[in-house]
């Protein structure tokens, strides 16, 4: 105990001595030297503590932490998805939060119908390559009685957009929207209203409406829903096709609710709204009368089937699970790229948002309920044959394919140019298979991977491999999944690793030039160096035909094969740190330069003072009277 007490008293004495020294410095006169030292200390704190302090004050951590319990509870299930770029958060009422990251439009679609999730959005149907033909029917039920904090989360892996509203009084509402994958004519809205307060609440609803659709005709019908009969609204009309004399006949059927809803105190209420849409192919105006009755009957019949399928809670859950299962299956084949802080590059958030937007524009034909078994077999067969896809440069370098997705017009434009690009670069067969084929084609295009003449080849210049890549579960035939990784090593050289998730036969791979013996692939990663050839060839070949691979060396005519040089340090630094000065902040180098300049100024002053003092003393010495 005496030793501890002694140490404590010694520490107290030292602390007191340090404080007295600081106090003496502070009480002394403000000399120029002291002023410069204080300025340097202030600059140091501004340069190093300032950015962290501002990040703490304005960053996402503080914003999320300041949300009320309602918002935190809603966001909690999406934390991992948001961190992995598998979801996107959009705040509707706060400019600060909206400015964090990209402002992607929340959107749902299944290739047959689509909808941008804003308060007054209208339905869209297929026109050309995208869901770009508007039906001016606005199907959303939205509660707008309260000044609520509102935010939206688009869950890419499940194909569902969640909207949350929270009021200061404790009332909170959650919405879920999705365009069903297996029933393409179905759009679903789920609304859950919780009232934890001690008073009943009567809320006003903004209800579906028709805006710019002059030919539409409304009618109300009654459909049996269990033992009850509910009112449903049927809207049918003609839609003009831009730059054409043809039209489309379209019908929308939706549940009809009042414009108010009551929620008792300490209670919650759940509302499920189905909307079915059917439309014809482009027709002449003279044929509209016939097609009108056909699409109207199909839309009503579809609604009756959906009502019958959702007779209880478990059936409703199964309906949603079927939708989620298809979306999760679409993401089995995927792509990872390491984050880059360099200016003007594409990162994972934009890539996943773009993939989701494109897949929302394309039907999942092999999963749809009304597809015949023979057609489904043809689609699955098409997915196993990707000959000729992808035959262009890496789409990661194509600026036009990565434009902002912050509006419906931009989203449709990006979708159209993406689908056109894939089609014209040899992927039209895969695209005929629907969303699964389009996803495969997009992943191949990121690395300029191409199925060609019994093998898969990785066509990219080694100088482009300055970030980590992972091409996950590429389909090679019916029973084989190939994983290709590119990892930048500590010496700034890229290395390739190949593994098989599963396979129905033996597969082999070789690096650029195929001069080395084929390497048999398996579930564990096999290493391949990145080589540079003259003339330039693919850096990797994969095939199930060993003889074909052994013969490739005689057909790949190269003059020289060398190991690709390491990337320059400043290139890697730009991606990792956003500048070419390595891991140190540019402000560090600025402060070092300032210190060097100040040091030399002091040094010059000392020399000048010594020189002047020496001259004065010399004159005094030799000018004595």
HELIX and SHEET records of a PDB file:
HELIX    1   1 UNK A    2  UNK A   27  1                                  26    
HELIX    2   2 UNK A   32  UNK A   44  1                                  13    
HELIX    3   3 UNK A   45  UNK A   49  3                                   5    
HELIX    4   4 UNK A   50  UNK A   58  1                                   9    
HELIX    5   5 UNK A   60  UNK A   65  1                                   6    
HELIX    6   6 UNK A   69  UNK A   76  1                                   8    
HELIX    7   7 UNK A   79  UNK A   83  1                                   5    
HELIX    8   8 UNK A   95  UNK A   98  1                                   4    
HELIX    9   9 UNK A  285  UNK A  287  5                                   3    
HELIX   10  10 UNK A  288  UNK A  309  1                                  22    
HELIX   11  11 UNK A  313  UNK A  330  1                                  18    
HELIX   12  12 UNK A  348  UNK A  359  1                                  12    
HELIX   13  13 UNK A  365  UNK A  367  5                                   3    
HELIX   14  14 UNK A  373  UNK A  383  1                                  11    
HELIX   15  15 UNK A  395  UNK A  397  5                                   3    
HELIX   16  16 UNK A  399  UNK A  402  5                                   4    
HELIX   17  17 UNK A  408  UNK A  422  1                                  15    
HELIX   18  18 UNK A  423  UNK A  427  3                                   5    
HELIX   19  19 UNK A  428  UNK A  431  1                                   4    
HELIX   20  20 UNK A  435  UNK A  446  1                                  12    
HELIX   21  21 UNK A  462  UNK A  464  5                                   3    
HELIX   22  22 UNK A  512  UNK A  514  5                                   3    
HELIX   23  23 UNK A  546  UNK A  555  1                                  10    
HELIX   24  24 UNK A  569  UNK A  577  1                                   9    
HELIX   25  25 UNK A  586  UNK A  622  1                                  37    
SHEET    1   A 9 UNK A  87  UNK A  91  0                                        
SHEET    2   A 9 UNK A 149  UNK A 155 -1                                        
SHEET    3   A 9 UNK A 160  UNK A 166 -1                                        
SHEET    4   A 9 UNK A 172  UNK A 179 -1                                        
SHEET    5   A 9 UNK A 186  UNK A 195 -1                                        
SHEET    6   A 9 UNK A 267  UNK A 279 -1                                        
SHEET    7   A 9 UNK A 247  UNK A 255 -1                                        
SHEET    8   A 9 UNK A 228  UNK A 240 -1                                        
SHEET    9   A 9 UNK A 217  UNK A 225 -1                                        
SHEET    1   B 4 UNK A 107  UNK A 109  0                                        
SHEET    2   B 4 UNK A 113  UNK A 116 -1                                        
SHEET    3   B 4 UNK A 123  UNK A 127 -1                                        
SHEET    4   B 4 UNK A 130  UNK A 135 -1                                        
SHEET    1   C 2 UNK A 137  UNK A 138  0                                        
SHEET    2   C 2 UNK A 209  UNK A 210 -1                                        
SHEET    1   D 3 UNK A 142  UNK A 143  0                                        
SHEET    2   D 3 UNK A 201  UNK A 206 -1                                        
SHEET    3   D 3 UNK A 260  UNK A 263 -1                                        
SHEET    1   E 5 UNK A 334  UNK A 337  0                                        
SHEET    2   E 5 UNK A 469  UNK A 475 -1                                        
SHEET    3   E 5 UNK A 481  UNK A 488 -1                                        
SHEET    4   E 5 UNK A 494  UNK A 502 -1                                        
SHEET    5   E 5 UNK A 526  UNK A 529 -1                                        
SHEET    1   F 5 UNK A 449  UNK A 452  0                                        
SHEET    2   F 5 UNK A 455  UNK A 458 -1                                        
SHEET    3   F 5 UNK A 540  UNK A 543 -1                                        
SHEET    4   F 5 UNK A 508  UNK A 511 -1                                        
SHEET    5   F 5 UNK A 519  UNK A 520 -1                                        
SHEET    1   G 2 UNK A 531  UNK A 534  0                                        
SHEET    2   G 2 UNK A 560  UNK A 563 -1                                        
END                                                                             
